[in-house]
Amino acid sequence: MSIWGKIVGGAAGFAIGGPIGALVGAVAGHVYDTSRAEAAESAGIQQPERQIAFTIGVIALSAKLAKADGVVTRDEVSAFKRVFKVPTGEEKNVARVFDLARKHAHGYEPYARQIGGLFRDNPPVLEELLDCLFHIAQADGRVSEDELDYLRSVADLFGLSRQSFDRIRAENIGADKADPYQILGVPHTASDEEVRAAYKQLVRENHPDKLIAAGMPEEFITVANDKLAAINAAYDRIEKERKEPA
């Protein structure tokens, strides 16, 4: 069953709880029992629910990021389809979740806090979700200062460090001009060994198979591969620059 089949089924919402569980229930047309959901949430959630939480988190936070005009634009849906492999025939469900999240009484903060809590033991998954938001923020060809402020706030609510945010920003904005040291999260004065160690750690943490095992749905594999490519490119660039004669 695709992730959309699980979402539309709605039962996972009771295990996830919180604003994300409420949105899953609304998508499925279920009456949401908050007390039952909170009790289930306190016991922890399993892999399928983590995948659903990640997917709904991307959509809900993207909807809050977009202009609150009450309409899902073609650019927004197209951007989401670039980061998420939407099965044929499920486009209307994507648009429906966007609309529900946009109209929901919650602001973005409860969604971000819940996602941060659910994946607190796997920061690379949170970074991957932030990567997805950066992709969607660029739907109109640029990321505005207001959008950057929003993304910084989401990163803070996720519990990510400012260094992590700056690294993710460098990976996503102006890749041809990005500072490769910032992408790897090391200073320009780092030794070759320190650069290599940082690179290997990022590759381990951001390998798509590891992210999927931690709860990222396979449908988001494109963004995971793009992130790994940016890390590899940054390391290759540093190696090349350091080998060039002064």
Secondary structure, DSSP 8 states (H G I E B T S, - for coil): --HHHHHHH-THHHHH-HHHHHHHHHHHT----HHHHHHHHHT---HHHHHHHHHHHHHHHHHHHS--SSS--HHHHHHHHHHS---TT-HHHHHHHHHHHHHSSS-HHHHHHHHHHHTTT-HHHHHHHHHHHHHHHGGGSS--HHHHHHHHHHHHHHT--HHHHHHHHHHHS-TTT--HHHHHT--TT--HHHHHHHHHHHHHHT-HHHHHHTT--GGGHHHHHHHHHHHHHHHHHHHHHHHS--
